[in-house]
Amino acid sequence: MKNIIIILFLGFLFLTGCSNNKGYKFVKEIKLEGMNPISAAVGKTGIWVSDSKNNRVIKINESGKILEEFNDFKRPMHISLFKGKVYIPEFLNDSIKVIGNGKVLNFNLGIKPNAPAGIDVAGSFIAVADFYNHRIIVKNGDSTYTIGKKGHKNGELFYPTDVKIVKDKIVVADAYNNRVQVFNREGKFISAIGYKDSIKVATGIDADANEILVTDSGNNRVLIYNWKGKRIGTLTKSLNYPIDVFIDRDEILISNFYKGIISVYKK
């Protein structure tokens, strides 16, 4: 069943035209030969990439040269960095792994996920997209709880694939509802974003104090919204099934699954 969903997850390819890029300018492509990157995140000493094709997590430099490599993962998905550690959801192993000090360790959420697809870590506050259970698992210190349930109404989720913590809010890539949802930390629904923009699978997400960026994989674009839900930009250049986006100050990195590249834009 998981392999069927993976095929569906990667199965939409549509083209769309360019429009306002909200001040972002395409800079370059980082080529990753023989890889299908699902996620990329910038750390102090390099760029961490989850390479699902080869079931590994690697650290590369800005030219794509591999600096470190960790193998034997089972479909590593949307990763998160915090204080030098890399948090990795393993989609086919129903587990979370952590890379730290050159070692790979298990991480106990307190609730077992069914195909974790994305994670974000903000100190002792951690959120995980629990794909097959249509919910977000939240670990806050010693307590663990869930947000959402299967459905299509506000506050309900349908195969969520990524999650981002921004101050007191949790932003979710509600993939197969083709939208973004925003909750507070206690799980109260705040808003739904992008549902009018004909998104075809909202796979990856990142956000800062000003903007929310979501990868519209089936339309080969990244959509940019403000926190009021207004669409303020669209990126299309160099994109081929973009599956994740990462904000690094004045740059953004977009992981392209089929093209095997990371597209870099700069403000």
Residue, then its C-alpha position, 0 to 999 in steps of 0.5 A: m500500500k505504501n508503494i502505491i501511495i508513493i507512486l501517486f505522491l510522485g505521479f502528477l506532472f503538469l506545466t504552468g507559465c511564469s508569473n510574479n516572482k516576489g523579488y526572487k531571482f533564479v541563481k543556479e542549479i546544484k546538480l545531484e547525479g543519480m539522486n532523487p532529492i526529497s529535501a534539502a536544508v542548509g546547516k553551518t557546514g554544508i547542505w543536508v539532503s535526503d536522497s530517497k533514490n539511494n536511501r541515504v542522507i548526505k551533506i554536500n557543498e554548494s557545488g554538489k560535492i558529497l562531504e558526508e554520507f549516511n546510508d541504510f535509511k528507508r525512504p528518508m523524507h522532509i528533514s529538519l536541522f536543529k543545533g547541529k543535528v539532523y532529524i529524519p523521518e523514515f517513511l517506510n520504517d515508521s520512525i524518526k532518526v537523528i544524525g549527531n556527532g557522526k552517529v545515527l540514533n533513534f528518536n522516540l516521539g511518544i506516539k508511533p507514526n504511520a509513514p512519517a513524511g516531514i518533521d520540524v524541530a524548535g527546541s523541545f517542541i517538535a511536529v511530525a507529519d503523520f502521512y497515513n494517519h492524516r494528522i500531525i504528531v506534536k511532542n512538547g517536552d514530555s507531552t505528546y498529542t495530535i492535531g487533525k484527522k482524515g477529511h477535507k474540511n478546515g482543520e482536517l487533513f488528507y495525507p499531510t507531507d510536511v510541517k513547519i513551526v513558526k513562533d506560535k504557529i504550525v504550518v502544514a503541507d496538506a498535500y492531497n487536499n491541495r492546500v496549506q493549513v495553519f494551526n496554533r500550537e495547541g492545534k486550533f485551526i487558524s486558516a487554510i491557504g492556497y485552496k483557490d490556486s489549483i494546486k496539484v499536490a502541496t508536498g513541501i513547505d517552509a515559512d518565516a515571519n513574512e512569507i509561506l512558501v509551498t511546492d506545488s509539485g504537479n504544476n512545477r512551481v513554488l507559490i509564495y503567500n503572505w500570512k493573510g493567505k494572499r498569493i504574492g508570488t510564483l516561481t517556475k524557472s528550473l523547476n521539475y516536480p519541486i518537492d520541498v523548499f527551504i528558506d535560508r535568509d535571503e536565499i531559497l533552495i528548492s528540491n526537484f525530485y525528477k530533475g535531480i537538482i536543487s534550484v537556488y533563488k536569491k532575493 
